[in-house]
Amino acid sequence: WAEDCSVRDPRVAEVPTMVTRFAVLSLVGEPLEEELAVSINYLASHQLQEQVMMETAMRDHAPSNCPALKVPMVNSSIWSYIGGAIKTQEVKLQRILNLLASGLTAFARSVDGCALSEAQRDAMALLCNAQFEIHCFRKNAIRPVLNPKFAGLCKLGKTQPPS
């Protein structure tokens, strides 16, 4: 990673033959169509324009029958007990989760729900799991700083409660 968080081009640094046994294996699949690959690499390594990103995210609200895509706010009773660093992290994670939920919603609306390809099912599962893990990270970050009487609100579990 460079200072500006841009992604290194894997073609630039070839591993010399003499040291290949020490190199970290990099699993790569078949290449994508060039314009799609360039677009993905750009989007994954650059901050998007704030206004356009928020306008795009606002177009895709969570479907009424998908409560797991609605990002819950921290309970106001808990909010006053957590410190500034956790609050800052929480606001950032809520933003990420809202963008992820909007992307998942847009993806779900762009496919035929009855005829998903294996790749589409895998993409949906991986994105949903990323959202689940971020929710767990949120709970785990808040839990240690809570008054014991509120700790039960952040129980570790296998499912996300509806908001």
For each residue, the residues with C-beta under 8 A, 3 or more apart:
1: 5 6 7 8
2: 5 6 8
3:
4:
5: 1 2 45
6: 1 2 45 46
7: 1 41 44 45
8: 1 2 12 13
9: 12
10: 13 26 28
11: 14
12: 8 9
13: 8 10
14: 11
15: 19 20 23
16: 19 20
17: 20
18:
19: 15 16 22 23
20: 15 16 17 23
21:
22: 19
23: 15 19 20
24:
25:
26: 10
27:
28: 10
29:
30:
31: 34 37
32: 36 37 40
33: 36 37
34: 31 37 38
35: 38 39
36: 32 33 39 40
37: 31 32 33 34 40 41
38: 34 35 41 42
39: 35 36 42 43
40: 32 36 37 43 44
41: 7 37 38 44 45
42: 38 39 45 46
43: 39 40 46 48
44: 7 40 41
45: 5 6 7 41 42
46: 6 42 43
47:
48: 43 52 53
49: 52 53
50: 53 54
51: 54 55
52: 48 49 55 56
53: 48 49 50 56 57 99
54: 50 51 57 58
55: 51 52 58 59
56: 52 53 59 60 102
57: 53 54 60 98 99 102 103
58: 54 55 61 102
59: 55 56 102 106
60: 56 57 102 103 105 106 109
61: 58 102 105
62: 66 67 69 70 101 105
63: 66 69 105 108
64:
65:
66: 62 63 69 70 105 108
67: 62 70 162 163
68: 128 131 160 162
69: 62 63 66 101 104 105 131
70: 62 66 67 101 162 163
71: 94 97 98 101 163
72: 161 163
73: 94 163
74: 78 79 82 90 142
75: 78 79 150 153
76: 79 80
77: 80 81 150
78: 74 75 81 82 142 146 150 153 154
79: 74 75 76 82 87
80: 76 77
81: 77 78 145 146 147 150
82: 74 78 79 86 87 90 142 145 146
83: 86 87 145
84: 87 88
85: 88 89
86: 82 83 89 90 141 142 145
87: 79 82 83 84 90 91
88: 84 85 91 92
89: 85 86 92 93 141
90: 74 82 86 87 93 94 138 141 142
91: 87 88 94 95
92: 88 89 95 96
93: 89 90 96 97 134 137 138
94: 71 73 90 91 97 98
95: 91 92 98 99
96: 92 93 99 100 134
97: 71 93 94 100 101 131 134 135 138
98: 57 71 94 95 101 102
99: 53 57 95 96 102 103
100: 96 97 103 104 127 130 131 134
101: 62 69 70 71 97 98 104 105 131
102: 56 57 58 59 60 61 98 99 105 106
103: 57 60 99 100 106 107 127
104: 69 100 101 107 108 124 127 128 131
105: 60 61 62 63 66 69 101 102 108 109
106: 59 60 102 103 109 110
107: 103 104 110 111 123 124 127
108: 63 66 104 105 111 113 124
109: 60 105 106
110: 106 107
111: 107 108 115 116 120
112: 115 116
113: 108 116
114:
115: 111 112
116: 111 112 113 120 121 124
117: 120 121
118: 121 122
119: 122 123
120: 111 116 117 123 124
121: 116 117 118 124 125
122: 118 119 125 126
123: 107 119 120 126 127
124: 104 107 108 116 120 121 127 128
125: 121 122 128 129
126: 122 123 129 130
127: 100 103 104 107 123 124 130 131
128: 68 104 124 125 131 132
129: 125 126 132 133
130: 100 126 127 133 134
131: 68 69 97 100 101 104 127 128 134 135
132: 128 129 135 136 160
133: 129 130 136 137
134: 93 96 97 100 130 131 137 138
135: 97 131 132 138 139 160
136: 132 133 139 140 156
137: 93 133 134 140 141
138: 90 93 97 134 135 141 142
139: 135 136 142 143 154 155 156
140: 136 137 143 154 156
141: 86 89 90 137 138 144
142: 74 78 82 86 90 138 139 145 146 154
143: 139 140 146 151 154 156
144: 141
145: 81 82 83 86 142
146: 78 81 82 142 143 150 151 153 154
147: 81 150 151
148: 151
149: 152
150: 75 77 78 81 146 147 153 154
151: 143 146 147 148 154
152: 149 155
153: 75 78 146 150
154: 78 139 140 142 143 146 150 151
155: 139 152
156: 136 139 140 143
157:
158:
159:
160: 68 132 135
161: 72
162: 67 68 70
163: 67 70 71 72 73
